[in-house]
């Protein structure tokens, strides 16, 4: 009886908090609508709600929690500062805590940048870092316009939003971002990336393009909110050459991709490029608000007070960030993310073979996307689902056997490759309502996932880098069960489907929860 009353009280408290939130908070709230939970405790991958339910969190604060919730090294770093009596708010004054953070950050930077870098502590959000980077390159070049890419997301302040894919601001020229499944040129692969690169060169070099030489180019090595789209490494190198040869500073937005998430410490490390500017936030604060801009020293044209901010000296965030950066580096968590992420992608692609509502599975490291599509009008079953793997070829979405350039891909297409057949059919329409249904079914099974993509049709996984093999298996099981439930509902099939689970045994989900 007491247990029943306790459970009833917990549910009542849970529901009351949600009701008050709905009555008091703004209509623009997002995660709270799709994920009606009230977290009260958390550790690692696991969150416990006020109603007593436990969840596996593959949202990770939108990628903020590189080490998961309340990691011991983060808590220890925070307690150490609190117990020391050090000031918590110091504007831009020098402190031992800041010095330790900067030293650790510089230790991880791409070769060619660390030895001549400057760091700017700005406001605590990634969008603040983007705004600061824009102001920096405009001051350094004396130019005004910016180049950005379709599908991008750089933040919600005016300048950052103007460079994002949802905005319509003519001061920002938007370029095609390479992708395979929904290639803007309809070809995908290396040839699609080549066409995008040529488009960029044409925009910059054509005096009648309507786009004057810009102050900078900003790009994401993996578009996260845009639908988990990894940029091909060769295309990244091409963008570096395009910008460098025209004296256009290249800004890498590593707000979501940094600190090991993609299988390298910074996502630009995959391609070996050195950007002129990097904007960093989310994971670098170890779960607390922190954002910085790192840039080449010859761009350092600021005058004192030219770009300031009150909350740029968060000592607790710097301490937590130092602990996180060091732990990821010392424990080789980027390499772990590469290995585990590749395994998870391979297992998830089984879903695209079994369920026509899964159009594409893609990602890099531990940023993974599953795009939901309408099943009608496409080739169903294993043969039709092969489109996903045909498009995904290699890391970054390219078939490693085809170089960046038209010749190789034209030959491949002429030979009647899987990609050519799939592109002739075209991808099926995005299905945001099915993605939302999968998210709901995941939550019912104790799994928290995020949605993204151009049409909010991509189910996104951003687990902490500390996720265990057993927990990864549980995540895959619950996601597979959710997709199966939605597929059954969508096709109105009552008979159970026999399938092999992507990760092995179904009871792993219960053990890992």
N, C-alpha and C positions, 0 to 999 in steps of 0.2 A: 504493500500500500504506500509506504513512504517513498519507494523508488518511483512509483507512478505519479505521486504528487510532485516529486522533484522534477521529473521530466515535464509534467504539465506546467510547472512554474517557469522552467527554462524556456519552453515554447512561448508562454505568455510574455515573458520579458523580451524575447527575440522579436515577436510580432509587434510589441509596443514600440520598441526602438525604431523598427522599420516604418511604422505608421507616423511617428513623429518626424522622422527624416523626410518622408514624403510631404508632410504638411509644412515643414520649415525651410527646406532647401530648394535650390533653384531648379527650374525645369530642364536646364542643360546638363544635369548630372547624367553620367553615361554608365560606368561600370556598375553603379548601384542599381540601375534598372535591370540589367541583364543578369546580375549576380546578387540576388536578394539574400545575402548572408550577413551576419554580424560577428566578425572575428573577435575573439577574446583572448586566445592564446595561439602561439605559433612557434614552430621550431623546424628548421630545415625546409623540407618540401611540404610539411603538413601544417594546416590551419584547423583550429577547432572553433566552431561557431558557438554563439550564446545558446543555441538550442541543443548543444551537445554533439552535433554531427561533426565528423572529421572529413577534411578535403585534401586532396593532393593539388598543390598550387602550381600550375604551369603558366600562370600569368606573371608571377615574380615581380609585382610592382611595375608592370610594363617593361621588364628587363632590368629593373633597378637592383634586384637582390641577387647578385652574382653568387653569393655563398648561401642563399636561402635566408629564411627568417632566423634572427637572433643567433647567428653563428658565434660560438664561444670566443673566437679571436676578436670579433667586432665588439662584443659586449665588454671584453677585458680592456680593449683600447679606450672605449668610452668611459668606463669606470675609472681608469687610470687618470684621465684628464679631470674628471669630476672630483676625485679624491685628492688631486694635487693642489687644488685651490686656484688653478690657473683661470684667467679671465675667459669667458666664453664668447664675448663679443668685442672684437678689436679693430673693426674696419679693415684697413690694409696694412696695419702695423706688422712688423716682423715678430714671429714667435718661434720657439723651438718646435711646436707642433706643425706649423706651416712649413718650416724648413725641412722637417722629416718627410712631410707629404711631397713637397716639390722634388726632393732628392729621389724618392722612390718613383715618382712619376717619370722623371727624366731618365731613370734607369730602364724604363720599358719602351721609350719612344722609338719610332723607326730610325734605322741608321740614316745619317745625313741630316737629321733634324735635331736630335738631342744635343749635339755639340755646338749648335748655333741657335738654340731656341730661346724664346722669351715666353713667359707664362703670364696671363692676365686672369686674375680672380674677378669674376663679375657677379651678377645676380645669381641666385641659387638654382635656376632652372635651365634646361637645355636651350630653350628659346632665348634666354638672356645671352647665352654664349653665341648663338647665331647672330643676334642683333649686334653684339660687340664685334664679331668677325666682319660683318658687312661694313660697319663704320670704319673698322681698321683698313680694309682693302680700298675703300673709297678715299680715305685720307692718304694712303700710300701711293695710289695711282693717279689721283686727281680725276678719276672717272666716276660714273654714277651707276650705270645699269648693272644687272646681274644676269648670269646664265644659270638656269636650274633645269630640272627634268620632270617630265610628265610622271605623275604618280608619287612625287616626292612629298615628304612631310618633314617640316623643319621647326614647327612650333606654332603658337597661337598669337603672338604679338604681331603688330602690323607688318613689319618687314619680313619676319620669318614666315608668316602666313602667306604673304605675297609671293614667296618663292616656292610655296607648296602647291600641290596639284589641284586643290579645290578652289584656288583664287583665280581672279581674272584681272590681273594688273599688268598693263602694257609695259611698265618699267622693267619687268622681268621677262626675258625671252626663255620660253620653255622648249626643251629639246627632247627627242625621243630617247627613252631609256630602254636598253636592250632586254628583251625577254623572249622566251621560246614559245610558251603556251599561247600567249596572246600578242604575238609580235606585231608592232604597228605597221610593218611592211608586209606581213603575211608570209614570211619565209622562215623566221627563227634561225637558231644556230649561229654559226660564225658569219654567214652571209648577212643575216639580219643585223648583227652587231656591226659589221662593216658598213652597211648602208647607214646606220645611225651615226657612225663616226664621220662618214662623208657628209652627211647632212650638217653636222656640227661644223666641220671645216668650211662648208659652203656658206653657212650663216655668218661666220666670222670673216671670210675673205671676200664675199660678194659686196661691193660698195652699195648695191641697190637692195640688199636684203632687208633694210629697215632696222637693222640691229647694229648700233655702233659698237666699237671695241669696249667690252664691259670692264667693270672694276674687278670682277672675279667670277669664278664658276664654283657652284656648290653642288656636291653630289654625295649620295649615300652608297657605300660599297655594297650594302644589301638594303633594298627598300623594305622596311618593316611594315609600316602602316600601309604602304602601297601594295602589299600582298605577299610579302616574303619572296622577293625577287633578287637573287644574287647577281651582281654585275660580273660578266666574264673578266678574267684576269687580263687577257690581252686587250680587251676594250678599255680597262682601267689604265693600262700602260699607254694606250693610244690617246686617251684624254689627257694624261700627264704630258705627253709630247705636244699635243695640240695647244695646250695652255702655256707650257713653258716656252715654246717657239714663238709665241705671240705676246709674251710678257703679261699674261693674264694669271693672277694668283689662283691656285687651286685650293678650295676649301673642302676638306673631307669631314662630313658629318658622321662622327662616331659615337653619337649620344647613345644609341641603342646597341650598336655592334661592338663597342669596345670592351676591354678587360676580358678577353678570352672567349666571348660568346660564340664567335663564328669558327673557332678552331685555330685561331692565331690571336696573339694578344690584342692586336689592332687589326681590323679587317683589311686595311690597306697592305698589311704584311703579306697577304696571299699573293698579291701582284708584284710586290717588291718596290712599289713606288714610294716616293717621299713627297707628300703634299706640302704646300707652303703654309697652310693653316689647318689646324685640327680643332673641332669643337667637341668638347667632352662633358658629359654629365652622367646622370643615372648611376651606374655601378661604381663610378669613381668615388662616390660619397659613402660607400659601404652601407647603404640604405637610408642615409640622411641627405638633405638637400645640399648639393655642391655642383658647381659648373665652372669650367675654365676654358680659355682659349689658349692654345699653344701655337706659336707662329715663328717664322724665320726672322732673325734679328734685323735684317735690312728693311723689314716692314714696320719696325718699331718707331713710328713717327709721332706717337702720342705726345701731347703737351700735358703737364700735370692737371688733373681734373677733367681731362677731355672725355673720359668715359668712366664714371664712378658708379658706386652702388653701396647702399648701407649694409646689406647682408652679404658681404664678400669675404668675411673673415670668420666663418663658422668653424670654430675650433673642434667641436665634437665631430662634425662631418669630415674634417681633415684627418683626425685621428682614426676614425672608422675607415676612411678611404685608404690611408696608409696601410692599415692592417689587411684590408681586402686586396689591394694591389700586390702586396708582398706575398700573401697566402696563395693567390692565383699563380704568381710567378714561381715561387719556391716549390709548389706542389704540382706544377705542370698541368694545371687544369685546362689550359687552352688545348693542349694535345689530347687530353681526356675528352673534351668536348668534340674534337674532330672525330675521334674514334667512335664514341657513343652516338654522336649525331648521324654519322654515316650508317651505322647499324640500324638506328631507328628509322631513317629514311627508307632503307632497303625493306624493312619489315612493313612499314606503312604502305609502300607501293603495292602490296598485296591487295589492299582495299580497292585500289583503282582497277584491279583485275576482276574483282568480285562484284563491285557495286557501280552501276552506271552513274550514280549521283556523284561519284568522286571523279573529277576531271583531271586533276593534276596534283602531284605531291612534290614539293621542292623545298630547298633550304640549304643551309650551310652551318655546320657545327650544331649548336643547340638553339638555333632559330629555325623553326620548321613550320611550313604552311601546307594545309590540305584544302584545295579549292573545290567547293561544291558547285555542281552544275545541274541543269535540267536534263533528265535522262532522255526525254523525247527527241526524236530527230537524229540521234546519234547511233553508232554501232554499239550494241550492248554486248556484254559478256567479255571474255578474256581477250578476244581479238580486238574489239574496239577500245578496250581499256589500255591497250599497248601504247596508245598515243602518249600517255604520260611519260613512259620511259624513253620513247623515241625523242621526245622533246628534251628530256633531262640529261641525256648523255653523260656529262661529267661534272666535276665540281664547278659551280658557277653557272651551270646550265648549258655547257657546250660539249659536243662530242669531241673528245680529246684527239680523235684521229683527223679532225678537220681543222686546218689553220684559219686564222682570221683573214678572210679575203674571198673574192667571188669564185675563184677557179675551183677550189676544192668542193665547196658546197654545190656549185652548179653541177659538177660531175656526180656528186652524191644524189642530188635531186633527179638528175636525168636517169640515174640507175634505178629509180623507183624505190628509194629507201622508205623506211617506216615514217620518217619525218615528212617526206614528200607526200605520201598518201594521207597522213593525218592533216597536213596543212591544206591539201586539196579539199578535204571535208570541212576544215575549220573547227575551232573549239566550240563546244555547246554553250548555250547562254548561261551566264552566271546565275546562281540561285541563292540569293541572300536569305530567303526564308528557310531554305534547307540548312544553311549554315547556322542560323539562329536556332533551328530545331535541334541540330547536333549539339550546340552549346548547352541548351536546356537539358538534353538527355545526358550529357556529360555531368552537369551539375547534380542531376538526380543520382548519378552513380558515384558522386564524391570526387569529381575532377573539375578543376577550374581552368578554362581555356579562354582565349581572347579571339575576337573577330577582327578582320582587317581586309584590305584589298580595295580595288576600285569600286566594287559594288557591295562591300561588306560580306563577301561570299567566301572568304578564306578563314578557316579555323587555324589559329596560330598557337604554337607551343613555344614557350620561353621558360623552360625549367631552370632551376639553379644549376650552376656548374658542378655542384656537389652531389647531384642526384646519383643514387646507386643503381647498379644493374637491376636489382630486384624492383626498385621503385620505377625505373624506366619500363620494365615489363608490365607493371601494374598500370601505368599511364597508357601504354599501348592497348592493353586489354580493355580498359574502360572506354577509350576512344573508339576502338573497333566495335564494341557492344553498342555504343551510342549511334555510330554510323549505320550499323545493321538495323537498329530499331527504327531510325528515320527512313531507311531504304524500304523496310517492310511496310511502314505506314504509307509511304509515297506510292508504292506499287500495289497496295491493298492485298498483299499476299498473307494468308493466314498460316500457311504451313511453315514450320521451322526450317531454316536453311542450314545445311551442313557445311561448315567451313573450318579451316585450320586457323587458330588464333595467331596473329602476327608475332606474339611474344612467347607463346608456349602455353603454360597452364593458366587457366582462368582464376584459380584460387590465389594466385600471386597478388591480385588486387586487394583481397581481404588482408593478407599478411602484411602488405606494405602500408596499408592505410593506418 
